[in-house]
Each structure stands twice: as C-alpha cells, then as structure tokens.
Amino acid sequence: MEFDLVAVQDAISVSVELRKRWRRDWVDLMELAVWGDLRSQQIGLGGKLRKRVLEYGERLRSYVSDRSWIPHPREQIKNALSTSLQLREVIEKVGELMGQFAEGEDLARLQSFWQDFSDRLMADITEREGKLVQLLNQQYHEEV
C-alpha cells in the first residue's frame, strides 16, 4: 500500500514561519556565542561552543530543508528521521558545553535563551518523529 502523501508532507515539512523563527533564534544564539561575555577556566571552551553552535545551525538547516527532491516518500521519511537524530545529538552537545561556562555578563542570558530555544525545538522534534515513525509503522504493518 502507498503512503498517504498528505500525511508524509505534513510530517516532513516545517512551516515557513517556524523556519524563519528558528533561523532568527539561531542568529541570536550565534551572536551570543561569538560576542557574548562568557568565561570559563577551560582554555578553548569558547571556540568549542562557537563550533558546536555553527554545527547546530547546519543541522537545523538540514532539519527544515525541503525534501521534495527525494523521489520516494519512504526515503523522505528516513531522511527526515536521520536529520532529526543528528539535530538531537548536536543539541545535547551544545547543552553540555553551555554547562561548562562558569561566569560572564552574558552567561545567564545565553543559558536562558538556549534552554527556551532547545526546549521549543525538542518539542517539535518529538512530535515530528512520532508522526514519521507512525507512517513507517503503518507501511510495515500493511506489508506484512
């Protein structure tokens, strides 16, 4: 049986409004990571954070990408799940780095901003993954 293409598009597509919001949020996060007053006893922690935030932006970009170029719905779903997993991993890594900073004028603002941003994104990831897994499970149950 074929996939419900409307359900697939709903599960793999991120609204333009949400995409714009996350992009603005990522720019604000990068601004704080690069220019914020953040201090730590660990040498190089600021550089590590900036690299992870850049990676986060790249993964976020992949997460919101248009998948219509992928010919088969099953492959679109698998691609969406893969980018979701990659984004989850980098969210965890950025969160770990955030916790290693000790002080700085912008630290509390950065941590608060990150918590809000990552929580909102994780809520979307969790909901979207549920839809994607449900679509795959329906397909596998129908094939058996």
C-alpha positions, 0 to 999 in steps of 0.5 A: 500500500502507498503512503498517504502523501498528505500525511508524509508532507505534513510530517516532513515539512516545517512551516515557513514561519517556524523556519524563519523563527528558528533561523532568527533564534539561531542568529541570536544564539550565534551572536551570543556565542561569538560576542557574548561575555562568557568565561570559563577556566577551560582554555578553548571552551569558547571556540568549542561552543562557537563550533558546536553552535555553527554545527547546530545551525547546519543541522537545523538547516538540514532539519527544515530543508525541503525534501521534495527532491527525494523521489520516494516518500519512504526515503523522505521519511528516513531522511527526515528521521536521520536529520532529526537524530543528528539535530538531537545529538548536536543539541545535547552537545551544545547543552553540555558545553553551555554547562561548562561556562562558569561566569560572564555578563552574558552567561545567564542570558545565553543559558536562558535563551538556549534552554527556551530555544532547545526546549521549543525545538525538542518539542517539535522534534518529538512530535515530528518523529512520532508522526514519521515513525507512525507512517513507517509503522503503518507501511510495515504493518500493511506489508506484512 
